[in-house]
Each structure stands twice: as C-alpha cells, then as structure tokens.
Amino acid sequence: MLYVYVLRSQKDKKLYVGFTKNLKLRFEQHCKGLCESTKNRRPLILIYYEACLEQQDATHREKYLKTTYGGRYLKSRLKSYFTG
C-alpha cells in the first residue's frame, strides 16, 4: 500500500504533497525536520491522505494534486477544514 499525503504548514499555511509506503514514519520525519523540503516550514499537520495499491497510481495522484486543478480539488474536498 502506498499513501499520497498532504501536509499543511502552520508557519506559512502552504501545502506540501508527497507519497510514501510508510505514512506514519514519513510524517514523523517531516515533523522532526529530517526532510529538506519541509524542515523550515514546521510545525506541520497531516490534513489529507489517500491509499493506492500501485506506485504508478500514487505518483500520478501526487503529480495531479500538485497542479492547479489538484489544489482546487483539495480545497473543495477539505472545504470545512479550510473554512473552519
């Protein structure tokens, strides 16, 4: 199982999208500052994830969520989260 996940920085309010085989471990790495891409954006919260069976599906989904259309999808999907 592979997971596509979305983190939100509480520092700059921006989103980070990635994928991993071990969601719990990867989130801990982000929180501890072990990931170069997010270490200066901590603290982070996990706001969304999806499970995929194949790596190809996970990479395609990750790429989609990083697009403008993917951002719109996330804002629509997580509307109650973003509006409070």
HURAVEN-V665081 format. One line per field, one symbol per residue. ss: DSSP state (h for helix, s for strand, l for the rest). phi: phi as a letter, one per 20 degrees, with the letter a starting at -180 (. if undefined). burial: # if it has 9 or more other C-alpha atoms within 8 Angstrom, else .. A space follows every 50 residues. Layout:
ss=???
phi=???
burial=???
This chain:
ss=lsssssssslllllssssssllhhhhhhhhhhllllllhhhllsssssss ssllhhhhhhhhhhhllhhhhhhhhhhlhhhhhl
phi=.dceccdcffedmeecdbbbecfffffffffenedgfcfedffccedabc dcedfffffffgfffeefffffgffffdgfffen
burial=.#########.....##.##..#..##.###.#....##.##.#.#..#. ##....###.##.###...##.###...#.....
